[in-house]
Amino acid sequence: MWFLSPILLLYLLCASGFTLAKGALGVTTPFFFAGVRLFVAGLILLLWFLQQNHWRMPSRASLRSWGLIVQLALLGTYGMFVCDLWSLQFFSSTESAFIFTFTPFVTALLSWWWFAEKLTRRKFLGIGLGMIAGILFVGAIPSFSIQTLLTLPFLVLSAAVILGAYGWILVRELVQRENLPIAWVQGISMTIAGILALGTSYLSEYALWNPVPVSKYLPFIGYTGAALVFVNIGFTNLYSYLLRFFTATLLSFAGFLCPMFVALLGVLFLEETIPVASFFALALFSLGLFIFYSEELHQGYYSV
């Protein structure tokens, strides 16, 4: 399964974000952390793009493109990051990552509606195996229960899953159909989202702004810098790049790899534990992913 190589790297980068964010929330607030990450990463991407293009903006950005970018900034970036980081205060990094494994089901429905992608029986089989694998893992987490599903943190995290899936649909539309540069799209959306998140932090976390809501500056700089490099720049741009070759449904379905990496990183850095059932879940997921990918290959989505 050669195609897994870049996807493995993609979700190793993604997994580092959960671990770094969990650590950062010990020294700062969720909205401020989201704002700094997004704003700085957005500026870096924009400056890099402009420098590479002799300080010229893309000439092919239409009014429709700008409408999609605004949606991406407000919903797929600001909304997703704020909901995700706020809810992460109430879950372990592994629990949060595994809730995100249900992204493929949202993405599959959105892709069917937006891109008219066909959901065949083999695709349903692959997704079904992935869903069973996710349920096996979540069910093995001692602190997770049916009551958890009725709490506000779980509902907010579920909103982050939906917004994140919609965001990647927008990115695929902008990159594939609108033919816009990845760095420019992500740079604009992250910068806007970062400003909004910092504003949200100032309004809702004002009592902690003295002068900013950070209790330990060196760990904050370390967590934020690593998150910027690995997630906001590395993961998002690699994901956007891979959308040129894979469907949004496949990439989000492969997201089951992320919590497996998160669980491993949690053991190494956060003193979390890995349920034994996770190894069986990973094997089951790998089978589902292979079935799903082979069907998309048969449908002609990829050139090999």
PyMOL commands that set and color helices and strands:
alter all, ss='L'
color gray80, all
select helices_A, chain A and resi 4-24+30-52+63-90+93-114+121-140+146-150+152-177+182-204+206-208+217-242+248-269+277-298
alter helices_A, ss='H'
color red, helices_A
deselect
rebuild
show_as cartoon
